[in-house]
Amino acid sequence: MRRREFLRGALPVACSAGVALAGSASLAEALRKSKHPRAITMWEFSWIERRWDGAGYEDWDRALDELKERGYDAVRIDPFPHLLATDPRKAWTLLPEWNTQMWGSPDLNRIVLMPALTDFMAKCRARGIKVGLSTWYRQDQDNSRMTITGPDVMAAQWIKTLDTIRDAGLLDTILYVDLCNEWPGADWAPFVKPRISYGDWQKPESLEWMHRAIGLVREKYPQLPLQFSFAGDPGPATKRDLSDFDLLDTHVWMTQQNNGEFYKLTGYNYERFDPKGYTNLSLKAEETYRARPDYWQGLLTKEIDRLAAWSKRLGISLITTECWAIVDYKDWPLLKWDWVKELCASGARRAAASGQWLALATSNFCGPQFVGMWRDAAWHRKLTRAIRAAEISPELRRGRLYERL
């Protein structure tokens, strides 16, 4: 009798255990399928350059806590691979890229990369923030970037940088690696010879360089998602072989659509050391947008849809870390943020809804140095919730980048 009672009791337990095991498998599968895009922001070289009082990044704990409070779970930074690989503990003197913008330093500055890089990444990991690594190849006093004579040199510098991160036990914090920002534009890749520019990344000599550099880094770090980021129209590049890219980081702004129509109307010409561009924006930007908001939003959404279709054809996921309204903006007399936020919200929601983006930003200006944008925490949370709840297209639920979300 006791044996029969035991067996009667054991059967439901065994069945329950079987159901639990099956349920665990189903749960694991469900969790695998339930990944959503990351809400990312670009902190480029500002994370280490803008550390003077009031510059926004002097207290990393505070900046990262505020980022997390706004719903972001990824950040894109520059680890300066060309400098770190040469001497990670040297005080490097950097030249200003501009004094009109709020990214980086408006004057001479000095940085020491180690242990700053691994300290910052450890703080990100503690908060569940993934780190996208990219580089703008900032110019130092000795113009060290010009020693990059080919893809082998570029790859070797990146491998040494990744070795440093690996040795600190932080390789799992990396979301992806972008071997050069906006390749092969002269601002960030002046070492490329013969000279090719932003819209020329699909040319054979450019593709050869990218494939070689990616291949070398992948030999050493096969688990990391790799790419070069782009600005400009992909155009005929839709037919190029980008199969060794794990993602495509395309930078998209309304102001560059229709051959830069918005900037032509407002008189902005990317002035780097002259205030007249911002004077023109102050007088004309908002009124130009407000006169035809549907038209300007339409230009943006049309480009987003085109990029989504490109991504689908190639079978490669998109991320966008620089976007959606205007390329350059800041807190300034007569410059308001309302119209920029309106346009950025439109772009972010459109991209998220496509299912082709695995990470996307809300604007170029999601950082503490852009006070007018940063302090509207509710705006950020509303958009980051939408991004992080978006569905990813089934065909993109695979691969190196997806597995690291």
SVG drawing of the C-alpha trace seen along z (x, -y; Angstrom):
<svg xmlns="http://www.w3.org/2000/svg" viewBox="-2 -86 57 88">
<polyline fill="none" stroke="black" stroke-width="0.4" points="0.0,0.0 2.7,-2.4 4.6,-1.6 1.4,-2.3 0.8,-5.5 4.4,-6.5 4.1,-5.8 0.9,-7.7 2.6,-10.7 5.7,-10.4 4.0,-10.4 2.6,-14.0 6.0,-15.2 7.8,-13.5 5.3,-14.9 5.6,-18.4 9.4,-18.1 9.0,-17.1 6.7,-20.1 9.2,-22.3 12.0,-21.1 10.0,-21.6 8.9,-24.9 12.5,-26.0 13.3,-25.1 10.3,-27.0 11.2,-29.9 14.8,-30.0 13.5,-30.0 11.0,-32.7 13.7,-34.8 16.0,-34.3 13.3,-35.6 12.3,-38.4 15.4,-40.5 14.7,-44.1 16.9,-46.9 19.2,-48.8 18.7,-52.6 22.2,-53.9 23.8,-57.3 27.0,-58.8 29.5,-60.1 32.3,-59.8 35.5,-61.5 33.5,-63.7 33.5,-61.0 37.2,-61.7 37.9,-65.1 35.1,-67.1 36.1,-66.6 36.7,-70.1 34.3,-71.7 30.9,-72.1 31.8,-70.2 29.4,-67.3 31.6,-64.3 33.7,-65.3 31.7,-62.9 31.2,-59.6 29.1,-58.1 26.6,-60.9 26.6,-61.1 26.0,-57.3 23.3,-57.3 21.5,-60.0 21.9,-58.1 20.4,-55.1 17.5,-57.1 16.7,-58.3 16.3,-54.7 19.5,-54.2 21.4,-50.9 24.2,-51.5 26.8,-54.1 29.2,-54.7 32.7,-56.0 36.1,-56.5 38.9,-54.4 41.5,-56.3 43.1,-53.0 45.9,-54.8 47.0,-56.5 46.3,-53.7 48.2,-51.2 51.2,-53.6 51.3,-54.5 48.3,-53.9 49.7,-56.0 51.1,-58.9 49.5,-62.4 48.4,-63.0 47.9,-66.6 44.8,-66.9 44.1,-69.6 40.5,-71.0 38.4,-69.7 36.3,-72.9 35.3,-75.6 31.7,-76.0 30.5,-72.5 29.9,-70.9 31.5,-67.6 35.0,-67.1 37.2,-70.1 37.0,-73.6 40.8,-74.1 44.0,-72.2 43.4,-69.4 45.3,-66.5 44.1,-63.0 45.6,-59.8 43.8,-56.7 44.7,-54.1 43.3,-53.2 40.5,-55.7 39.1,-53.5 38.7,-50.4 37.5,-52.4 34.8,-53.9 33.8,-50.6 33.6,-48.9 31.2,-51.6 29.1,-51.0 29.0,-47.2 28.0,-47.8 24.9,-49.6 24.0,-47.1 25.2,-49.6 26.8,-48.0 29.6,-49.9 30.0,-50.4 33.6,-51.2 34.2,-53.5 37.0,-56.0 37.2,-59.4 41.0,-59.2 41.4,-62.5 44.4,-64.6 47.1,-64.9 50.0,-67.3 52.2,-64.9 49.4,-63.9 49.9,-60.3 47.0,-59.1 49.1,-59.7 51.2,-56.7 48.3,-54.5 49.6,-53.5 47.2,-50.7 44.5,-48.3 47.1,-46.1 48.3,-49.0 44.7,-50.0 43.8,-46.4 47.0,-46.0 46.0,-49.1 42.5,-47.8 43.7,-44.4 46.1,-45.9 43.2,-48.1 40.9,-45.0 43.7,-43.1 43.8,-45.8 40.1,-45.5 40.3,-41.7 43.0,-41.8 40.8,-43.9 38.1,-41.3 35.7,-43.7 35.3,-42.1 31.7,-41.1 30.8,-44.8 31.5,-45.5 28.4,-45.7 30.3,-46.1 33.4,-47.6 33.4,-50.3 36.8,-50.5 36.4,-54.0 33.7,-56.6 32.1,-57.8 34.7,-56.1 36.5,-57.3 35.8,-61.0 38.8,-63.4 37.9,-64.7 38.3,-61.3 40.4,-59.3 42.8,-61.7 45.5,-58.9 43.6,-57.1 45.6,-57.4 44.6,-58.1 42.1,-60.5 38.5,-59.4 35.6,-61.1 32.4,-60.4 30.2,-59.3 32.9,-57.1 33.0,-54.2 31.6,-51.8 34.6,-52.3 36.8,-49.2 39.9,-50.6 37.7,-51.5 36.0,-48.1 39.4,-46.4 40.7,-48.3 37.6,-47.6 37.5,-43.9 41.2,-43.5 41.0,-45.4 37.8,-43.5 39.4,-40.2 42.5,-40.7 40.6,-41.8 38.1,-38.9 41.0,-36.4 41.8,-37.5 38.4,-38.3 35.8,-36.2 33.1,-36.8 32.9,-40.6 30.5,-42.3 32.6,-44.4 31.9,-47.2 32.9,-50.6 30.2,-53.4 29.1,-55.5 27.6,-58.9 26.0,-59.7 23.9,-57.9 24.6,-54.2 23.4,-54.5 24.9,-51.7 26.5,-50.2 23.4,-48.2 25.0,-45.8 28.4,-45.7 29.6,-42.7 29.3,-43.7 28.8,-40.1 31.7,-40.5 29.9,-43.4 27.8,-42.3 25.9,-45.6 25.5,-48.9 25.8,-52.1 24.3,-54.7 24.1,-58.3 20.8,-59.9 19.6,-63.5 16.7,-65.4 19.1,-68.3 21.1,-66.2 18.2,-65.1 17.3,-66.4 20.9,-67.5 21.1,-69.5 18.0,-71.6 17.4,-72.6 20.9,-73.9 20.9,-75.8 17.7,-77.6 19.1,-78.4 22.6,-79.3 24.5,-76.8 27.8,-75.4 29.3,-73.3 31.5,-76.2 34.0,-74.9 35.7,-78.0 33.3,-80.7 30.1,-81.6 28.2,-82.8 26.7,-79.3 25.0,-79.3 23.9,-82.9 22.1,-81.8 20.6,-78.8 19.4,-81.1 17.6,-83.4 16.2,-80.8 16.2,-77.2 13.0,-76.9 10.9,-79.1 12.1,-77.1 11.0,-73.9 7.7,-75.3 6.7,-76.5 6.6,-73.0 6.9,-70.4 5.2,-67.6 7.5,-68.1 10.7,-68.0 9.4,-65.0 8.5,-63.3 12.1,-63.7 13.4,-62.0 10.9,-59.1 11.4,-58.4 15.2,-58.0 14.6,-55.8 12.3,-53.6 14.9,-53.4 17.6,-52.3 15.3,-49.8 14.7,-48.3 18.5,-48.3 19.1,-46.5 16.4,-43.9 17.9,-43.2 21.4,-42.7 20.1,-40.8 22.3,-42.9 20.9,-44.8 21.1,-48.5 22.1,-50.7 22.1,-54.5 24.0,-56.5 23.9,-59.9 20.5,-61.2 17.6,-62.4 17.0,-66.1 20.0,-68.3 23.7,-67.5 24.9,-70.4 23.1,-72.2 23.6,-73.4 22.3,-75.6 22.6,-79.1 20.7,-82.4 17.5,-82.0 18.0,-78.3 15.1,-76.2 15.0,-72.5 11.3,-71.9 11.3,-71.5 14.5,-69.4 12.9,-67.0 9.7,-66.8 11.6,-65.8 13.9,-63.4 10.9,-61.6 9.4,-61.1 12.6,-59.6 13.3,-57.3 9.8,-55.9 9.8,-55.3 13.1,-53.4 12.1,-51.4 8.9,-50.3 10.7,-48.9 12.2,-46.0 15.6,-46.5 17.4,-48.4 19.1,-46.6 20.2,-49.8 19.2,-53.3 19.7,-56.8 17.2,-59.5 19.4,-62.3 23.0,-63.6 22.5,-65.5 21.8,-62.9 24.6,-64.0 24.9,-66.2 26.7,-69.0 23.5,-69.7 21.5,-71.0 18.3,-71.9 18.0,-68.4 19.4,-66.5 17.2,-68.0 14.0,-66.8 14.2,-63.4 10.6,-62.6 11.2,-63.0 14.1,-60.6 12.2,-58.0 9.2,-58.1 11.4,-57.4 13.8,-54.9 10.7,-52.9 9.5,-52.8 13.0,-51.7 13.4,-49.0 10.0,-47.6 10.3,-47.4 10.2,-44.1 13.2,-42.9 12.5,-41.3 12.7,-37.5 15.5,-37.3 17.7,-39.5 17.3,-37.4 20.7,-35.8 24.4,-36.7 27.1,-38.3 25.3,-41.6 22.0,-40.1 23.6,-37.7 25.2,-40.6 22.0,-42.6"/>
</svg>
